[in-house]
C-alpha cells in the first residue's frame, strides 16, 4: 500500500480497515500498541480526508461557474 498515493481512495479505504481492526484488538486484547497505531493512523487518514474535502470545496465555485457558462452558451 505504501506505493499508492496517500490520497488514493483504495489506500484510504485500506487504512480505515486497519484502524477498525486495531481498535478491535484494543478492545478484545487490551493491546496498547494497537491503540497507539490506531490513533496515529486515524489522525493521518482524517487529515488526508479533510485536505481532499477542502480541495473539493474550493473547486466547487469554479465548477459551478463553468456549468453556468456552458448553459449560457446553449
NORBELJO-V471050 format. One record per residue. N is the residue number from 0. RES is the residue in three letters. PHI is phi in radians with two decimals (* if undefined). Layout:
N&RES&PHI, N&RES&PHI
//
This chain:
0&UNK&*, 1&UNK&-1.14, 2&UNK&-1.43, 3&UNK&-1.37, 4&UNK&-0.99, 5&UNK&-1.12, 6&UNK&-1.71, 7&UNK&-1.13, 8&UNK&-0.97, 9&UNK&-1.09, 10&UNK&-1.14, 11&UNK&-1.08, 12&UNK&-1.09, 13&UNK&-1.07, 14&UNK&-1.16, 15&UNK&-1.14, 16&UNK&-1.09, 17&UNK&-1.08, 18&UNK&-1.06, 19&UNK&-1.07, 20&UNK&-1.17, 21&UNK&-1.10, 22&UNK&-1.15, 23&UNK&-1.13, 24&UNK&-1.10, 25&UNK&-1.06, 26&UNK&-1.19, 27&UNK&-1.37, 28&UNK&-1.96, 29&UNK&0.90, 30&UNK&-1.57, 31&UNK&-1.23, 32&UNK&-1.12, 33&UNK&-1.15, 34&UNK&-1.10, 35&UNK&-1.12, 36&UNK&-1.05, 37&UNK&-1.06, 38&UNK&-1.11, 39&UNK&-1.13, 40&UNK&-1.19, 41&UNK&-1.13, 42&UNK&-1.07, 43&UNK&-1.13, 44&UNK&-1.17, 45&UNK&-1.12, 46&UNK&-1.06, 47&UNK&-1.13, 48&UNK&-1.12, 49&UNK&-1.15, 50&UNK&-1.05, 51&UNK&-1.11, 52&UNK&-1.09, 53&UNK&-1.11, 54&UNK&-1.08, 55&UNK&-1.14, 56&UNK&-1.11, 57&UNK&-1.17, 58&UNK&-1.39, 59&UNK&-1.05, 60&UNK&-1.02, 61&UNK&-1.13, 62&UNK&-1.10, 63&UNK&-1.10, 64&UNK&-1.13, 65&UNK&-1.11, 66&UNK&-1.13, 67&UNK&-1.13, 68&UNK&-1.13, 69&UNK&-1.12, 70&UNK&-1.15, 71&UNK&-1.18, 72&UNK&-1.30, 73&UNK&-1.39
//
